[in-house]
């Protein structure tokens, strides 16, 4: 029965890590990230759970004859912020995956 104490200790440690991970994830989901395109002419703000909070388009980029350029800049800024969120997710949440054996 010697191994049972070790198993209980491991289970407590896993439960503690799960609670920490849930708290970290909840905090991360609320954090805001900004991506941009065209040297800041278009900026997209998203939360960690990838919800768009804001899109800013500088007036100097608005050309009624070239709406496609604005669309391209919005798309590029959105992809930029998604890459930032993915990178930060890996940095913040990756430590939990590394703590789990076989993951």
Secondary structure, DSSP 8 states (H G I E B T S, - for coil): -HHHHHHHHHHHHHHHHHHHHHHHHHHHHH-EEEEEETTTTEEEEEETT--EEEEEE-GGG--TT-HHHHHHHHHHHHHHHHHHHHHHHHHHHHHHHHHSTT-
